[in-house]
Amino acid sequence: MARKRKGMIIKNTNDRPVTIELSTRPVVLSPGGEESLTADEVKDPVLREFLQVRAVTIVRPTTDAEEESLRRRLTEGENAG
């Protein structure tokens, strides 16, 4: 049985804000700020660059409730624009 891929929580490890221009949306993180990403966003090459230079780190996988909340938030954002 295939394993379900999960999203991740990322954290800004810099002492200044970081903006990550993902293909799906921009993610702006204040110093120490955290954000949920979908499983597809975790594979984004732009995020990979930020991870390699340690501008952001992966904190942990998202919980099912966090994933549902993120999906709802992203859907509402699409409908608002």
mmCIF file of the N, C-alpha and C atoms, coordinates in Angstrom:
data_MODEL
# 
_entry.id   MODEL 
# 
loop_
_atom_site.group_PDB 
_atom_site.id 
_atom_site.type_symbol 
_atom_site.label_atom_id 
_atom_site.label_alt_id 
_atom_site.label_comp_id 
_atom_site.label_asym_id 
_atom_site.label_entity_id 
_atom_site.label_seq_id 
_atom_site.pdbx_PDB_ins_code 
_atom_site.Cartn_x 
_atom_site.Cartn_y 
_atom_site.Cartn_z 
_atom_site.occupancy 
_atom_site.B_iso_or_equiv 
_atom_site.pdbx_formal_charge 
_atom_site.auth_seq_id 
_atom_site.auth_comp_id 
_atom_site.auth_asym_id 
_atom_site.auth_atom_id 
_atom_site.pdbx_PDB_model_num 
ATOM 1   N N  . MET A 1 1  ? 0.842   -1.181 0.000  1.00 0.00 ? 1  MET A N  1 
ATOM 2   C CA . MET A 1 1  ? 0.000   0.000  0.000  1.00 0.00 ? 1  MET A CA 1 
ATOM 3   C C  . MET A 1 1  ? 0.888   1.246  0.000  1.00 0.00 ? 1  MET A C  1 
ATOM 4   N N  . ALA A 1 2  ? 0.565   2.206  -0.851 1.00 0.00 ? 2  ALA A N  1 
ATOM 5   C CA . ALA A 1 2  ? 1.357   3.438  -0.946 1.00 0.00 ? 2  ALA A CA 1 
ATOM 6   C C  . ALA A 1 2  ? 1.141   4.306  0.286  1.00 0.00 ? 2  ALA A C  1 
ATOM 7   N N  . ARG A 1 3  ? 2.218   4.901  0.725  1.00 0.00 ? 3  ARG A N  1 
ATOM 8   C CA . ARG A 1 3  ? 2.171   5.786  1.878  1.00 0.00 ? 3  ARG A CA 1 
ATOM 9   C C  . ARG A 1 3  ? 1.623   7.153  1.466  1.00 0.00 ? 3  ARG A C  1 
ATOM 10  N N  . LYS A 1 4  ? 0.745   7.725  2.267  1.00 0.00 ? 4  LYS A N  1 
ATOM 11  C CA . LYS A 1 4  ? 0.197   9.046  1.980  1.00 0.00 ? 4  LYS A CA 1 
ATOM 12  C C  . LYS A 1 4  ? 1.244   10.100 2.317  1.00 0.00 ? 4  LYS A C  1 
ATOM 13  N N  . ARG A 1 5  ? 1.560   10.942 1.331  1.00 0.00 ? 5  ARG A N  1 
ATOM 14  C CA . ARG A 1 5  ? 2.495   12.038 1.572  1.00 0.00 ? 5  ARG A CA 1 
ATOM 15  C C  . ARG A 1 5  ? 1.804   13.107 2.395  1.00 0.00 ? 5  ARG A C  1 
ATOM 16  N N  . LYS A 1 6  ? 2.542   13.708 3.294  1.00 0.00 ? 6  LYS A N  1 
ATOM 17  C CA . LYS A 1 6  ? 1.999   14.750 4.168  1.00 0.00 ? 6  LYS A CA 1 
ATOM 18  C C  . LYS A 1 6  ? 2.669   16.077 3.877  1.00 0.00 ? 6  LYS A C  1 
ATOM 19  N N  . GLY A 1 7  ? 2.006   17.136 4.251  1.00 0.00 ? 7  GLY A N  1 
ATOM 20  C CA . GLY A 1 7  ? 2.596   18.457 4.206  1.00 0.00 ? 7  GLY A CA 1 
ATOM 21  C C  . GLY A 1 7  ? 3.582   18.606 5.350  1.00 0.00 ? 7  GLY A C  1 
ATOM 22  N N  . MET A 1 8  ? 4.202   19.766 5.435  1.00 0.00 ? 8  MET A N  1 
ATOM 23  C CA . MET A 1 8  ? 5.187   20.024 6.479  1.00 0.00 ? 8  MET A CA 1 
ATOM 24  C C  . MET A 1 8  ? 4.989   21.422 7.060  1.00 0.00 ? 8  MET A C  1 
ATOM 25  N N  . ILE A 1 9  ? 5.472   21.574 8.277  1.00 0.00 ? 9  ILE A N  1 
ATOM 26  C CA . ILE A 1 9  ? 5.562   22.884 8.909  1.00 0.00 ? 9  ILE A CA 1 
ATOM 27  C C  . ILE A 1 9  ? 6.999   23.347 8.703  1.00 0.00 ? 9  ILE A C  1 
ATOM 28  N N  . ILE A 1 10 ? 7.188   24.576 8.170  1.00 0.00 ? 10 ILE A N  1 
ATOM 29  C CA . ILE A 1 10 ? 8.531   25.121 8.029  1.00 0.00 ? 10 ILE A CA 1 
ATOM 30  C C  . ILE A 1 10 ? 8.683   26.314 8.971  1.00 0.00 ? 10 ILE A C  1 
ATOM 31  N N  . LYS A 1 11 ? 9.919   26.635 9.296  1.00 0.00 ? 11 LYS A N  1 
ATOM 32  C CA . LYS A 1 11 ? 10.201  27.731 10.229 1.00 0.00 ? 11 LYS A CA 1 
ATOM 33  C C  . LYS A 1 11 ? 11.325  28.589 9.674  1.00 0.00 ? 11 LYS A C  1 
ATOM 34  N N  . ASN A 1 12 ? 11.192  29.909 9.792  1.00 0.00 ? 12 ASN A N  1 
ATOM 35  C CA . ASN A 1 12 ? 12.236  30.848 9.397  1.00 0.00 ? 12 ASN A CA 1 
ATOM 36  C C  . ASN A 1 12 ? 13.310  30.856 10.478 1.00 0.00 ? 12 ASN A C  1 
ATOM 37  N N  . THR A 1 13 ? 14.512  30.463 10.121 1.00 0.00 ? 13 THR A N  1 
ATOM 38  C CA . THR A 1 13 ? 15.609  30.418 11.087 1.00 0.00 ? 13 THR A CA 1 
ATOM 39  C C  . THR A 1 13 ? 16.515  31.642 10.980 1.00 0.00 ? 13 THR A C  1 
ATOM 40  N N  . ASN A 1 14 ? 16.135  32.618 10.138 1.00 0.00 ? 14 ASN A N  1 
ATOM 41  C CA . ASN A 1 14 ? 16.902  33.855 9.994  1.00 0.00 ? 14 ASN A CA 1 
ATOM 42  C C  . ASN A 1 14 ? 16.474  34.883 11.032 1.00 0.00 ? 14 ASN A C  1 
ATOM 43  N N  . ASP A 1 15 ? 17.257  35.939 11.145 1.00 0.00 ? 15 ASP A N  1 
ATOM 44  C CA . ASP A 1 15 ? 16.887  37.040 12.041 1.00 0.00 ? 15 ASP A CA 1 
ATOM 45  C C  . ASP A 1 15 ? 16.192  38.162 11.276 1.00 0.00 ? 15 ASP A C  1 
ATOM 46  N N  . ARG A 1 16 ? 15.800  37.890 10.031 1.00 0.00 ? 16 ARG A N  1 
ATOM 47  C CA . ARG A 1 16 ? 15.024  38.858 9.244  1.00 0.00 ? 16 ARG A CA 1 
ATOM 48  C C  . ARG A 1 16 ? 13.954  38.092 8.467  1.00 0.00 ? 16 ARG A C  1 
ATOM 49  N N  . PRO A 1 17 ? 12.921  38.800 7.978  1.00 0.00 ? 17 PRO A N  1 
ATOM 50  C CA . PRO A 1 17 ? 11.842  38.118 7.254  1.00 0.00 ? 17 PRO A CA 1 
ATOM 51  C C  . PRO A 1 17 ? 12.352  37.406 6.003  1.00 0.00 ? 17 PRO A C  1 
ATOM 52  N N  . VAL A 1 18 ? 11.669  36.330 5.639  1.00 0.00 ? 18 VAL A N  1 
ATOM 53  C CA . VAL A 1 18 ? 12.003  35.556 4.447  1.00 0.00 ? 18 VAL A CA 1 
ATOM 54  C C  . VAL A 1 18 ? 10.735  35.437 3.608  1.00 0.00 ? 18 VAL A C  1 
ATOM 55  N N  . THR A 1 19 ? 10.870  35.666 2.297  1.00 0.00 ? 19 THR A N  1 
ATOM 56  C CA . THR A 1 19 ? 9.764   35.465 1.363  1.00 0.00 ? 19 THR A CA 1 
ATOM 57  C C  . THR A 1 19 ? 10.146  34.356 0.400  1.00 0.00 ? 19 THR A C  1 
ATOM 58  N N  . ILE A 1 20 ? 9.315   33.329 0.344  1.00 0.00 ? 20 ILE A N  1 
ATOM 59  C CA . ILE A 1 20 ? 9.540   32.192 -0.544 1.00 0.00 ? 20 ILE A CA 1 
ATOM 60  C C  . ILE A 1 20 ? 8.451   32.235 -1.613 1.00 0.00 ? 20 ILE A C  1 
ATOM 61  N N  . GLU A 1 21 ? 8.844   32.450 -2.858 1.00 0.00 ? 21 GLU A N  1 
ATOM 62  C CA . GLU A 1 21 ? 7.885   32.535 -3.975 1.00 0.00 ? 21 GLU A CA 1 
ATOM 63  C C  . GLU A 1 21 ? 7.655   31.136 -4.540 1.00 0.00 ? 21 GLU A C  1 
ATOM 64  N N  . LEU A 1 22 ? 6.768   30.386 -3.888 1.00 0.00 ? 22 LEU A N  1 
ATOM 65  C CA . LEU A 1 22 ? 6.421   29.050 -4.369 1.00 0.00 ? 22 LEU A CA 1 
ATOM 66  C C  . LEU A 1 22 ? 5.605   29.179 -5.644 1.00 0.00 ? 22 LEU A C  1 
ATOM 67  N N  . SER A 1 23 ? 5.505   28.120 -6.418 1.00 0.00 ? 23 SER A N  1 
ATOM 68  C CA . SER A 1 23 ? 4.716   28.172 -7.648 1.00 0.00 ? 23 SER A CA 1 
ATOM 69  C C  . SER A 1 23 ? 3.228   28.330 -7.343 1.00 0.00 ? 23 SER A C  1 
ATOM 70  N N  . THR A 1 24 ? 2.796   27.929 -6.153 1.00 0.00 ? 24 THR A N  1 
ATOM 71  C CA . THR A 1 24 ? 1.389   28.012 -5.775 1.00 0.00 ? 24 THR A CA 1 
ATOM 72  C C  . THR A 1 24 ? 1.011   29.309 -5.082 1.00 0.00 ? 24 THR A C  1 
ATOM 73  N N  . ARG A 1 25 ? 1.974   29.908 -4.348 1.00 0.00 ? 25 ARG A N  1 
ATOM 74  C CA . ARG A 1 25 ? 1.685   31.118 -3.564 1.00 0.00 ? 25 ARG A CA 1 
ATOM 75  C C  . ARG A 1 25 ? 2.972   31.625 -2.940 1.00 0.00 ? 25 ARG A C  1 
ATOM 76  N N  . PRO A 1 26 ? 3.011   32.912 -2.590 1.00 0.00 ? 26 PRO A N  1 
ATOM 77  C CA . PRO A 1 26 ? 4.170   33.400 -1.834 1.00 0.00 ? 26 PRO A CA 1 
ATOM 78  C C  . PRO A 1 26 ? 3.981   33.064 -0.346 1.00 0.00 ? 26 PRO A C  1 
ATOM 79  N N  . VAL A 1 27 ? 5.061   32.715 0.312  1.00 0.00 ? 27 VAL A N  1 
ATOM 80  C CA . VAL A 1 27 ? 5.039   32.456 1.754  1.00 0.00 ? 27 VAL A CA 1 
ATOM 81  C C  . VAL A 1 27 ? 5.994   33.454 2.398  1.00 0.00 ? 27 VAL A C  1 
ATOM 82  N N  . VAL A 1 28 ? 5.463   34.297 3.279  1.00 0.00 ? 28 VAL A N  1 
ATOM 83  C CA . VAL A 1 28 ? 6.263   35.298 3.974  1.00 0.00 ? 28 VAL A CA 1 
ATOM 84  C C  . VAL A 1 28 ? 6.343   34.879 5.433  1.00 0.00 ? 28 VAL A C  1 
ATOM 85  N N  . LEU A 1 29 ? 7.579   34.744 5.922  1.00 0.00 ? 29 LEU A N  1 
ATOM 86  C CA . LEU A 1 29 ? 7.800   34.320 7.303  1.00 0.00 ? 29 LEU A CA 1 
ATOM 87  C C  . LEU A 1 29 ? 8.601   35.374 8.052  1.00 0.00 ? 29 LEU A C  1 
ATOM 88  N N  . SER A 1 30 ? 8.074   35.818 9.174  1.00 0.00 ? 30 SER A N  1 
ATOM 89  C CA . SER A 1 30 ? 8.841   36.710 10.039 1.00 0.00 ? 30 SER A CA 1 
ATOM 90  C C  . SER A 1 30 ? 9.907   35.880 10.755 1.00 0.00 ? 30 SER A C  1 
ATOM 91  N N  . PRO A 1 31 ? 10.904  36.517 11.376 1.00 0.00 ? 31 PRO A N  1 
ATOM 92  C CA . PRO A 1 31 ? 11.920  35.745 12.095 1.00 0.00 ? 31 PRO A CA 1 
ATOM 93  C C  . PRO A 1 31 ? 11.269  34.810 13.123 1.00 0.00 ? 31 PRO A C  1 
ATOM 94  N N  . GLY A 1 32 ? 11.591  33.541 13.040 1.00 0.00 ? 32 GLY A N  1 
ATOM 95  C CA . GLY A 1 32 ? 11.023  32.549 13.944 1.00 0.00 ? 32 GLY A CA 1 
ATOM 96  C C  . GLY A 1 32 ? 9.624   32.101 13.567 1.00 0.00 ? 32 GLY A C  1 
ATOM 97  N N  . GLY A 1 33 ? 9.047   32.686 12.505 1.00 0.00 ? 33 GLY A N  1 
ATOM 98  C CA . GLY A 1 33 ? 7.689   32.359 12.090 1.00 0.00 ? 33 GLY A CA 1 
ATOM 99  C C  . GLY A 1 33 ? 7.592   30.981 11.470 1.00 0.00 ? 33 GLY A C  1 
ATOM 100 N N  . GLU A 1 34 ? 6.418   30.381 11.581 1.00 0.00 ? 34 GLU A N  1 
ATOM 101 C CA . GLU A 1 34 ? 6.159   29.061 11.019 1.00 0.00 ? 34 GLU A CA 1 
ATOM 102 C C  . GLU A 1 34 ? 4.986   29.120 10.058 1.00 0.00 ? 34 GLU A C  1 
ATOM 103 N N  . GLU A 1 35 ? 4.963   28.188 9.084  1.00 0.00 ? 35 GLU A N  1 
ATOM 104 C CA . GLU A 1 35 ? 3.883   28.111 8.097  1.00 0.00 ? 35 GLU A CA 1 
ATOM 105 C C  . GLU A 1 35 ? 3.698   26.661 7.677  1.00 0.00 ? 35 GLU A C  1 
ATOM 106 N N  . SER A 1 36 ? 2.459   26.276 7.431  1.00 0.00 ? 36 SER A N  1 
ATOM 107 C CA . SER A 1 36 ? 2.136   24.953 6.908  1.00 0.00 ? 36 SER A CA 1 
ATOM 108 C C  . SER A 1 36 ? 2.251   24.965 5.393  1.00 0.00 ? 36 SER A C  1 
ATOM 109 N N  . LEU A 1 37 ? 2.798   23.893 4.842  1.00 0.00 ? 37 LEU A N  1 
ATOM 110 C CA . LEU A 1 37 ? 2.885   23.712 3.390  1.00 0.00 ? 37 LEU A CA 1 
ATOM 111 C C  . LEU A 1 37 ? 2.210   22.406 3.021  1.00 0.00 ? 37 LEU A C  1 
ATOM 112 N N  . THR A 1 38 ? 1.619   22.374 1.837  1.00 0.00 ? 38 THR A N  1 
ATOM 113 C CA . THR A 1 38 ? 1.019   21.133 1.351  1.00 0.00 ? 38 THR A CA 1 
ATOM 114 C C  . THR A 1 38 ? 2.125   20.166 0.933  1.00 0.00 ? 38 THR A C  1 
ATOM 115 N N  . ALA A 1 39 ? 1.761   18.911 0.735  1.00 0.00 ? 39 ALA A N  1 
ATOM 116 C CA . ALA A 1 39 ? 2.732   17.907 0.294  1.00 0.00 ? 39 ALA A CA 1 
ATOM 117 C C  . ALA A 1 39 ? 3.348   18.305 -1.045 1.00 0.00 ? 39 ALA A C  1 
ATOM 118 N N  . ASP A 1 40 ? 2.544   18.856 -1.960 1.00 0.00 ? 40 ASP A N  1 
ATOM 119 C CA . ASP A 1 40 ? 3.076   19.294 -3.253 1.00 0.00 ? 40 ASP A CA 1 
ATOM 120 C C  . ASP A 1 40 ? 4.018   20.491 -3.109 1.00 0.00 ? 40 ASP A C  1 
ATOM 121 N N  . GLU A 1 41 ? 3.687   21.432 -2.216 1.00 0.00 ? 41 GLU A N  1 
ATOM 122 C CA . GLU A 1 41 ? 4.550   22.599 -2.016 1.00 0.00 ? 41 GLU A CA 1 
ATOM 123 C C  . GLU A 1 41 ? 5.910   22.209 -1.444 1.00 0.00 ? 41 GLU A C  1 
ATOM 124 N N  . VAL A 1 42 ? 5.942   21.145 -0.646 1.00 0.00 ? 42 VAL A N  1 
ATOM 125 C CA . VAL A 1 42 ? 7.206   20.689 -0.057 1.00 0.00 ? 42 VAL A CA 1 
ATOM 126 C C  . VAL A 1 42 ? 8.197   20.280 -1.154 1.00 0.00 ? 42 VAL A C  1 
ATOM 127 N N  . LYS A 1 43 ? 7.683   19.839 -2.309 1.00 0.00 ? 43 LYS A N  1 
ATOM 128 C CA . LYS A 1 43 ? 8.553   19.418 -3.415 1.00 0.00 ? 43 LYS A CA 1 
ATOM 129 C C  . LYS A 1 43 ? 8.986   20.583 -4.305 1.00 0.00 ? 43 LYS A C  1 
ATOM 130 N N  . ASP A 1 44 ? 8.505   21.792 -4.055 1.00 0.00 ? 44 ASP A N  1 
ATOM 131 C CA . ASP A 1 44 ? 8.810   22.952 -4.894 1.00 0.00 ? 44 ASP A CA 1 
ATOM 132 C C  . ASP A 1 44 ? 10.315  23.242 -4.878 1.00 0.00 ? 44 ASP A C  1 
ATOM 133 N N  . PRO A 1 45 ? 10.958  23.375 -6.056 1.00 0.00 ? 45 PRO A N  1 
ATOM 134 C CA . PRO A 1 45 ? 12.403  23.616 -6.116 1.00 0.00 ? 45 PRO A CA 1 
ATOM 135 C C  . PRO A 1 45 ? 12.844  24.912 -5.428 1.00 0.00 ? 45 PRO A C  1 
ATOM 136 N N  . VAL A 1 46 ? 11.971  25.915 -5.407 1.00 0.00 ? 46 VAL A N  1 
ATOM 137 C CA . VAL A 1 46 ? 12.317  27.176 -4.733 1.00 0.00 ? 46 VAL A CA 1 
ATOM 138 C C  . VAL A 1 46 ? 12.471  26.927 -3.233 1.00 0.00 ? 46 VAL A C  1 
ATOM 139 N N  . LEU A 1 47 ? 11.568  26.150 -2.650 1.00 0.00 ? 47 LEU A N  1 
ATOM 140 C CA . LEU A 1 47 ? 11.681  25.811 -1.230 1.00 0.00 ? 47 LEU A CA 1 
ATOM 141 C C  . LEU A 1 47 ? 12.962  25.038 -0.979 1.00 0.00 ? 47 LEU A C  1 
ATOM 142 N N  . ARG A 1 48 ? 13.285  24.116 -1.870 1.00 0.00 ? 48 ARG A N  1 
ATOM 143 C CA . ARG A 1 48 ? 14.505  23.308 -1.714 1.00 0.00 ? 48 ARG A CA 1 
ATOM 144 C C  . ARG A 1 48 ? 15.751  24.196 -1.606 1.00 0.00 ? 48 ARG A C  1 
ATOM 145 N N  . GLU A 1 49 ? 15.785  25.272 -2.392 1.00 0.00 ? 49 GLU A N  1 
ATOM 146 C CA . GLU A 1 49 ? 16.921  26.206 -2.311 1.00 0.00 ? 49 GLU A CA 1 
ATOM 147 C C  . GLU A 1 49 ? 17.006  26.852 -0.929 1.00 0.00 ? 49 GLU A C  1 
ATOM 148 N N  . PHE A 1 50 ? 15.873  27.288 -0.395 1.00 0.00 ? 50 PHE A N  1 
ATOM 149 C CA . PHE A 1 50 ? 15.855  27.900 0.934  1.00 0.00 ? 50 PHE A CA 1 
ATOM 150 C C  . PHE A 1 50 ? 16.275  26.900 2.006  1.00 0.00 ? 50 PHE A C  1 
ATOM 151 N N  . LEU A 1 51 ? 15.897  25.633 1.830  1.00 0.00 ? 51 LEU A N  1 
ATOM 152 C CA . LEU A 1 51 ? 16.303  24.600 2.781  1.00 0.00 ? 51 LEU A CA 1 
ATOM 153 C C  . LEU A 1 51 ? 17.807  24.344 2.712  1.00 0.00 ? 51 LEU A C  1 
ATOM 154 N N  . GLN A 1 52 ? 18.370  24.365 1.506  1.00 0.00 ? 52 GLN A N  1 
ATOM 155 C CA . GLN A 1 52 ? 19.803  24.092 1.353  1.00 0.00 ? 52 GLN A CA 1 
ATOM 156 C C  . GLN A 1 52 ? 20.669  25.161 2.003  1.00 0.00 ? 52 GLN A C  1 
ATOM 157 N N  . VAL A 1 53 ? 20.247  26.422 1.923  1.00 0.00 ? 53 VAL A N  1 
ATOM 158 C CA . VAL A 1 53 ? 21.041  27.491 2.548  1.00 0.00 ? 53 VAL A CA 1 
ATOM 159 C C  . VAL A 1 53 ? 20.631  27.725 3.997  1.00 0.00 ? 53 VAL A C  1 
ATOM 160 N N  . ARG A 1 54 ? 19.739  26.871 4.474  1.00 0.00 ? 54 ARG A N  1 
ATOM 161 C CA . ARG A 1 54 ? 19.255  26.899 5.852  1.00 0.00 ? 54 ARG A CA 1 
ATOM 162 C C  . ARG A 1 54 ? 18.576  28.203 6.234  1.00 0.00 ? 54 ARG A C  1 
ATOM 163 N N  . ALA A 1 55 ? 17.925  28.840 5.252  1.00 0.00 ? 55 ALA A N  1 
ATOM 164 C CA . ALA A 1 55 ? 17.116  30.027 5.535  1.00 0.00 ? 55 ALA A CA 1 
ATOM 165 C C  . ALA A 1 55 ? 15.832  29.619 6.258  1.00 0.00 ? 55 ALA A C  1 
ATOM 166 N N  . VAL A 1 56 ? 15.349  28.415 5.941  1.00 0.00 ? 56 VAL A N  1 
ATOM 167 C CA . VAL A 1 56 ? 14.202  27.836 6.630  1.00 0.00 ? 56 VAL A CA 1 
ATOM 168 C C  . VAL A 1 56 ? 14.523  26.377 6.931  1.00 0.00 ? 56 VAL A C  1 
ATOM 169 N N  . THR A 1 57 ? 13.819  25.844 7.906  1.00 0.00 ? 57 THR A N  1 
ATOM 170 C CA . THR A 1 57 ? 13.981  24.429 8.243  1.00 0.00 ? 57 THR A CA 1 
ATOM 171 C C  . THR A 1 57 ? 12.606  23.774 8.310  1.00 0.00 ? 57 THR A C  1 
ATOM 172 N N  . ILE A 1 58 ? 12.578  22.472 8.112  1.00 0.00 ? 58 ILE A N  1 
ATOM 173 C CA . ILE A 1 58 ? 11.343  21.718 8.299  1.00 0.00 ? 58 ILE A CA 1 
ATOM 174 C C  . ILE A 1 58 ? 11.248  21.369 9.776  1.00 0.00 ? 58 ILE A C  1 
ATOM 175 N N  . VAL A 1 59 ? 10.132  21.716 10.377 1.00 0.00 ? 59 VAL A N  1 
ATOM 176 C CA . VAL A 1 59 ? 9.929   21.469 11.799 1.00 0.00 ? 59 VAL A CA 1 
ATOM 177 C C  . VAL A 1 59 ? 9.400   20.060 12.023 1.00 0.00 ? 59 VAL A C  1 
ATOM 178 N N  . ARG A 1 60 ? 8.313   19.731 11.290 1.00 0.00 ? 60 ARG A N  1 
ATOM 179 C CA . ARG A 1 60 ? 7.685   18.418 11.450 1.00 0.00 ? 60 ARG A CA 1 
ATOM 180 C C  . ARG A 1 60 ? 6.604   18.265 10.398 1.00 0.00 ? 60 ARG A C  1 
ATOM 181 N N  . PRO A 1 61 ? 6.111   17.041 10.205 1.00 0.00 ? 61 PRO A N  1 
ATOM 182 C CA . PRO A 1 61 ? 4.975   16.848 9.302  1.00 0.00 ? 61 PRO A CA 1 
ATOM 183 C C  . PRO A 1 61 ? 3.719   17.502 9.892  1.00 0.00 ? 61 PRO A C  1 
ATOM 184 N N  . THR A 1 62 ? 2.801   17.884 9.026  1.00 0.00 ? 62 THR A N  1 
ATOM 185 C CA . THR A 1 62 ? 1.535   18.433 9.496  1.00 0.00 ? 62 THR A CA 1 
ATOM 186 C C  . THR A 1 62 ? 0.641   17.318 10.012 1.00 0.00 ? 62 THR A C  1 
ATOM 187 N N  . THR A 1 63 ? -0.217  17.664 10.949 1.00 0.00 ? 63 THR A N  1 
ATOM 188 C CA . THR A 1 63 ? -1.230  16.717 11.423 1.00 0.00 ? 63 THR A CA 1 
ATOM 189 C C  . THR A 1 63 ? -2.378  16.722 10.419 1.00 0.00 ? 63 THR A C  1 
ATOM 190 N N  . ASP A 1 64 ? -3.262  15.749 10.523 1.00 0.00 ? 64 ASP A N  1 
ATOM 191 C CA . ASP A 1 64 ? -4.428  15.711 9.643  1.00 0.00 ? 64 ASP A CA 1 
ATOM 192 C C  . ASP A 1 64 ? -5.265  16.979 9.801  1.00 0.00 ? 64 ASP A C  1 
ATOM 193 N N  . ALA A 1 65 ? -5.429  17.449 11.024 1.00 0.00 ? 65 ALA A N  1 
ATOM 194 C CA . ALA A 1 65 ? -6.216  18.661 11.274 1.00 0.00 ? 65 ALA A CA 1 
ATOM 195 C C  . ALA A 1 65 ? -5.544  19.884 10.650 1.00 0.00 ? 65 ALA A C  1 
ATOM 196 N N  . GLU A 1 66 ? -4.224  19.979 10.754 1.00 0.00 ? 66 GLU A N  1 
ATOM 197 C CA . GLU A 1 66 ? -3.497  21.099 10.145 1.00 0.00 ? 66 GLU A CA 1 
ATOM 198 C C  . GLU A 1 66 ? -3.610  21.068 8.624  1.00 0.00 ? 66 GLU A C  1 
ATOM 199 N N  . GLU A 1 67 ? -3.534  19.869 8.051  1.00 0.00 ? 67 GLU A N  1 
ATOM 200 C CA . GLU A 1 67 ? -3.671  19.736 6.592  1.00 0.00 ? 67 GLU A CA 1 
ATOM 201 C C  . GLU A 1 67 ? -5.060  20.179 6.139  1.00 0.00 ? 67 GLU A C  1 
ATOM 202 N N  . GLU A 1 68 ? -6.079  19.771 6.856  1.00 0.00 ? 68 GLU A N  1 
ATOM 203 C CA . GLU A 1 68 ? -7.447  20.166 6.502  1.00 0.00 ? 68 GLU A CA 1 
ATOM 204 C C  . GLU A 1 68 ? -7.620  21.675 6.631  1.00 0.00 ? 68 GLU A C  1 
ATOM 205 N N  . SER A 1 69 ? -7.085  22.262 7.684  1.00 0.00 ? 69 SER A N  1 
ATOM 206 C CA . SER A 1 69 ? -7.158  23.706 7.879  1.00 0.00 ? 69 SER A CA 1 
ATOM 207 C C  . SER A 1 69 ? -6.435  24.447 6.756  1.00 0.00 ? 69 SER A C  1 
ATOM 208 N N  . LEU A 1 70 ? -5.268  23.962 6.360  1.00 0.00 ? 70 LEU A N  1 
ATOM 209 C CA . LEU A 1 70 ? -4.508  24.587 5.277  1.00 0.00 ? 70 LEU A CA 1 
ATOM 210 C C  . LEU A 1 70 ? -5.275  24.478 3.960  1.00 0.00 ? 70 LEU A C  1 
ATOM 211 N N  . ARG A 1 71 ? -5.824  23.307 3.657  1.00 0.00 ? 71 ARG A N  1 
ATOM 212 C CA . ARG A 1 71 ? -6.609  23.134 2.431  1.00 0.00 ? 71 ARG A CA 1 
ATOM 213 C C  . ARG A 1 71 ? -7.784  24.109 2.392  1.00 0.00 ? 71 ARG A C  1 
ATOM 214 N N  . ARG A 1 72 ? -8.459  24.240 3.529  1.00 0.00 ? 72 ARG A N  1 
ATOM 215 C CA . ARG A 1 72 ? -9.598  25.152 3.617  1.00 0.00 ? 72 ARG A CA 1 
ATOM 216 C C  . ARG A 1 72 ? -9.137  26.598 3.404  1.00 0.00 ? 72 ARG A C  1 
ATOM 217 N N  . ARG A 1 73 ? -8.045  26.975 4.050  1.00 0.00 ? 73 ARG A N  1 
ATOM 218 C CA . ARG A 1 73 ? -7.511  28.335 3.935  1.00 0.00 ? 73 ARG A CA 1 
ATOM 219 C C  . ARG A 1 73 ? -7.101  28.654 2.502  1.00 0.00 ? 73 ARG A C  1 
ATOM 220 N N  . LEU A 1 74 ? -6.440  27.713 1.832  1.00 0.00 ? 74 LEU A N  1 
ATOM 221 C CA . LEU A 1 74 ? -6.008  27.934 0.454  1.00 0.00 ? 74 LEU A CA 1 
ATOM 222 C C  . LEU A 1 74 ? -7.202  27.999 -0.494 1.00 0.00 ? 74 LEU A C  1 
ATOM 223 N N  . THR A 1 75 ? -8.211  27.169 -0.267 1.00 0.00 ? 75 THR A N  1 
ATOM 224 C CA . THR A 1 75 ? -9.415  27.190 -1.096 1.00 0.00 ? 75 THR A CA 1 
ATOM 225 C C  . THR A 1 75 ? -10.157 28.510 -0.924 1.00 0.00 ? 75 THR A C  1 
ATOM 226 N N  . GLU A 1 76 ? -10.273 28.969 0.296  1.00 0.00 ? 76 GLU A N  1 
ATOM 227 C CA . GLU A 1 76 ? -10.950 30.252 0.550  1.00 0.00 ? 76 GLU A CA 1 
ATOM 228 C C  . GLU A 1 76 ? -10.188 31.397 -0.107 1.00 0.00 ? 76 GLU A C  1 
ATOM 229 N N  . GLY A 1 77 ? -8.861  31.327 -0.091 1.00 0.00 ? 77 GLY A N  1 
ATOM 230 C CA . GLY A 1 77 ? -8.042  32.348 -0.734 1.00 0.00 ? 77 GLY A CA 1 
ATOM 231 C C  . GLY A 1 77 ? -8.243  32.377 -2.226 1.00 0.00 ? 77 GLY A C  1 
ATOM 232 N N  . GLU A 1 78 ? -8.394  31.220 -2.847 1.00 0.00 ? 78 GLU A N  1 
ATOM 233 C CA . GLU A 1 78 ? -8.642  31.136 -4.284 1.00 0.00 ? 78 GLU A CA 1 
ATOM 234 C C  . GLU A 1 78 ? -10.005 31.720 -4.624 1.00 0.00 ? 78 GLU A C  1 
ATOM 235 N N  . ASN A 1 79 ? -10.979 31.465 -3.782 1.00 0.00 ? 79 ASN A N  1 
ATOM 236 C CA . ASN A 1 79 ? -12.333 31.957 -4.037 1.00 0.00 ? 79 ASN A CA 1 
ATOM 237 C C  . ASN A 1 79 ? -12.467 33.453 -3.776 1.00 0.00 ? 79 ASN A C  1 
ATOM 238 N N  . ALA A 1 80 ? -11.600 33.997 -2.929 1.00 0.00 ? 80 ALA A N  1 
ATOM 239 C CA . ALA A 1 80 ? -11.666 35.429 -2.609 1.00 0.00 ? 80 ALA A CA 1 
ATOM 240 C C  . ALA A 1 80 ? -11.084 36.280 -3.741 1.00 0.00 ? 80 ALA A C  1 
ATOM 241 N N  . GLY A 1 81 ? -10.142 35.731 -4.525 1.00 0.00 ? 81 GLY A N  1 
ATOM 242 C CA . GLY A 1 81 ? -9.455  36.509 -5.537 1.00 0.00 ? 81 GLY A CA 1 
ATOM 243 C C  . GLY A 1 81 ? -10.055 36.378 -6.837 1.00 0.00 ? 81 GLY A C  1 
# 
